[in-house]
């Protein structure tokens, strides 16, 4: 059995019979976990093991665990700073900012790998234009070159810990005020004016970026479709002009920003036709079932290869991790960052 293009969620802290049935389906290739799936580290380890045992080869196990307000697991995990704090550190001392970014990427990935999770969807490389509430302090900085430096360092830390990075939200979500979870954001800038937003992607791709998540944002001067459904963005810009060869994830196809192309089946088909490899459906089990009933085959073989490359590499056990000098140094640095009064968030 190969990895199919669907990424689904599960109901709670253990697998239901329906969860197990879906995980065994050849169209499913990944699972995304949420806070509702977490009660304790021991429970999480058992859940991850059950997901892995549900089929062969096992699906990818993923989570949004960036830091700041987007960190799904808390108790027993290091509390990670919002990326804006790392940007503040860079403004104070660029070398210290880069080091902190690498430490955050390493520690985040190492702690997740120690419980068996393959991927975290990080880093967020949207620029901080000061207008997007859904991005806000998730952005490293306004300056695309600073964002690129910090994101490359963050990705390097993740890679060292055995985890592939995912840059998001391509080609950029920072310049629009609406939240694509609940509305359809429209960015009216022409393509040349979006070049700053693309700069971090160029740098990350040059450094071996493994995956990208596309935004549910319409760039009306470029294409009338949201970026994740647009062949112009996915094939023309990302694959073509930027030369990206890794895996492309949609943002959650149950979000309001995806509704412009139709229902769940139409969204899935449009994203595949645009060139996305992985279709994310969260909090919409009915939609998942509709898509499974409608799609045929097990997906593009090249997509399956790209997905297989995202599996986490062997990491330290939890006991070995917490005893390691690297974890202790990173943990201290992150705690110091969070406690530094001059780096208090302003929003």
N, C-alpha and C positions, 0 to 999 in steps of 0.2 A: 504493500500500500504506500502511496506517495502522499506528500503534504498538499492538500487542496487549498484553494484561495480564500476560504472563509476564516475569519477570526471572530470567535464568539465569546460571550461571557457565560458564567455559571451562576446558579441561584444563590447559594449560601456558603457556609463554612465546610460543607462536605458535598459529595456528588449525589445528585438524585438519579433515579433510573433514567429519566429523560436526558439528563446531562451525559450520562454514560453512553446512551444510544447515539447522541449527536457527536460525541467525541470519536466514536468509531466510524463515523460516516466519511467516505473518501473525499468529500468536498471540503471538509474541515481540516485546517492545517495549523491553527493557533488558537490559544485561549488568552484573554486579557482578564486580569484579576482586579478587583476593586476593594475598597475598605470593608464592604459588607462580607467579603470572603475571608476576613482576617479577625481572629479572636486572640491568638497567641502565636508565638514562634513555633511551638510544638505542633499546634493544630495546622499551621501553614505548611510545615514540613510534611505532615501526613496528607494534606490536600494535594500538594505538588506531586507526591509519590503516587497518589491515586490517579491523578490526571496522566502521569507518565505511563502508568500501567494499563490505561484504558485502550491502548492500541499500539501497534508496531508499524512503522517507527512512531515514537511519541510525538505529539504536537509540540510546537513552540509554546512556551509559557511566558507571558509578558505582563507588564504592569506600567502604569504612569507613576513614576517615582522620581520626579525631577528634583524636588526640594521646595522649601517654602510652603505655599498653600497647596501644592500638588505633590503630596507624599502620602501614598495610600496606607502604608504600614508605619506605625509609630512606636508602640510599646515593644521594647527590646531592640529597636533600631535607632541608629544615631539620627537625631533631628537635623535635617540639612537646611542650610540657608537658602533663601530665595536668590536667584541668580543676580538680581540687582545688587545684593550685598557684595558679591564677588566683583562686580563692576565698580562699586565704591572703593573696594580695596585696591583695584587696579589704578584708580585715579590717585589714590594716596601713594602707591608704590607699584609700578607696573610688574616688576619681577615678583613681588609678593602676591599680586593678583593672579598672575599665571600659575604660581605654585599652589595657591588656594584652589583654583579651578581644577588643577590636576588632582589634588588631594580629594576634593569633593567627588570628582568622577570616579576615582579609584575606590573610595570608601563606599559610596553608593552601590557600585557594581559588585564589590567584594562581599558586602553584606547580603545582597540578593543572590549572588551565586552560591553562597554558603547554605542557602535554604533551597537551592535547586532551580531558581528562576533564571530563564535564559536571557531576557532582555528587559530593559527599561527604556521607555520612549523619551530619550533625552540625548542631547541638550536642545532646549528651545533657542533658536537663533533669530527670532523676530526682533526687529529693531524697536527701541523704546522711543516712539514718537510722542508719547504722553497723551494719546487719545484712546487707546484700547483698554477697556477695563478687564477683559478676559485675559489679556497678555500682561499688562501692568508690570509688576515686579518680577514676573517670570523672565523678562528680557535682561540680558547682561548690561546693555548700554545702548546709547543712541548712535555712537560711532561704529560703522560697519567693520572697520579695521580692528577696533577693540573687541567687538563681538567675535570676529574671526579668531583673533589670538586666544581669547578665553575659551571658545568652543573647541579649538584644536587641542588646547591643553586638557580640557575636560574629557574629550574623546580619547586622548592618550592615556589618561588615568583609567578610564573604563576598559580600554583594550588591555592594559597591563593586568587588570583584574580578571580578564577572560570574557568580557562582554562587548558586543558590537554596539555602536552608537546609532541613534536615529535622530537626524536633524529635522526640525519642524518649525513652522508650518509653511511649507513651500507653496509659492515663492515669497510669502510674507503676509503676516496677519497684523502687524503692528500699526499700520497706517489707517485702519478703519475702526470706527467706534463700535458698531454693532457686534454682539457676541454670536458667532455662527451656531452655537448650541440652540439659540432661540430665534434667530433672524438670518436674513440673507445679506451679508456685508458686500458692498460694492465699492471697489477702489477704481477711481476714474483716471488715474495717472496713465500716461502713455508708457510704452515699454522702456524707453531710455531713462525715464524718471524712476524706474523700479530697480535700476542697476545697483544702487546701494544695498537693497534688500537681498539681491542675488550674490553679493560679494562673499559673505560667509560661506555660502554653499560652494562657490568656486574653491575657496581655500580648503574646506573640509574634503571635497572630492579629490583635490590634489593630494591630500593626506590619507586617502584610502577609506573614505566614508562608506559604510556598509548598507545603510538604509535611510530613507527619507519618508516623511509623512506629508501628504499634500493637504492644502487648506481648502475649506469650503468658502472661498472668497471669489467673487466675480471681478476680474480685471477687465472692465467693459471696453477699454480701448484696444485690448489684445484678443479677447474671445468672449462671447456672450455666456459661455458655460463656466461654472466654478472650476478652479484649477484642477481639482482631482478628477474631473470628467472631461477635461480638455486635451485633445491630441496635440493642440498647439503648445500647451505648456508641458505635457508629459513627454511626448515624442520630439517635438520641435526644439523646445528650450532645454529641458532637463536631460533627455537622452542625447539629443543632437548637439546643441551649442555648448552645453556644459560637460558633455561626455560622461554622464553618470551611468555606471554599469551595475549598481547594487539594486536592492529590493525597494519597491515603492509601495507604501501603505496608504490607503485612504484614511482620512479622519473618520470618525464614527458616522456611518451612513444612516443612522437613525436621527441625526441632528437636523434641526430645521433648515440649516444651510444647504442640505442635500436634497430637500424636497422639490427644488425647481425642476429636477429631471424626472419626477414621477414617484411611483411607489417603490417598495424595497426591491422588486425584481428589476424594474427599469434602472434603478440606481446601481445595482450590482452589474448589470450588463453594460451600462454606460461607462462605469469605471474600468471594467475589463477591456472594453474596446478602446478606451483612451490609453491603456498601457499600464494600469496599476497591477501589481502582483498580489496584494493582499487586501481583502474587503473586510472592513471592520464593522460588525453589527453588535451594538451594546444596548442592553435594556430593551430589547425588542425581539423576544423569542418568537412571536408570531411572524415577524418579518424574516427571521432566520429560516423558519420552516417553509415559508413561501419561496425563498431563494433556493433552498435545497431541492424543493420539488420542481423548480423551473430550469435550473442549470443542468447541463449535460457534460459528461466527461469529468476528468480530474484536474483540469487546468493545463496551462502552458508548461512544457517540460523545462524551459529556461527559467520560468518563475520558480519552479520547484527547486532547481539548483540554487537560485539566489536565496530562497528561504532556508534551505539546508545549511547554507553558510552562516546563518545567524545563530546557530546553536551556541549556547554558552560553552566556554572551555572549562576544563577541570579547575576547581578553585580549592581554597582552604576549607577545612571543616570549621564549624562555628567556634569550637574551643581553640583550635589552632589560630584562627583569625584573630580572636580577641586577645590572644597571648602574643601576637606578633608585634614587633616594634613599629612596623609600618602602620598598622591599625591604630596603635596608641598615639603615634605622632599625628596622624590625620585627624583622629578624634579630638585631640587637644586643640589643633589648629582651628577646626570647625567650631568647637565650643567657644574659643576665644573670639572668633569672628562674630558669633551671635551675641556675645556679651559686650562687644566694643561699643560704647555709647555714641561715638561719632558716626557709626554706621547704622543708626536707627532709620528704619524705612519712613519715608515721608508720605506714604499713601496706604 
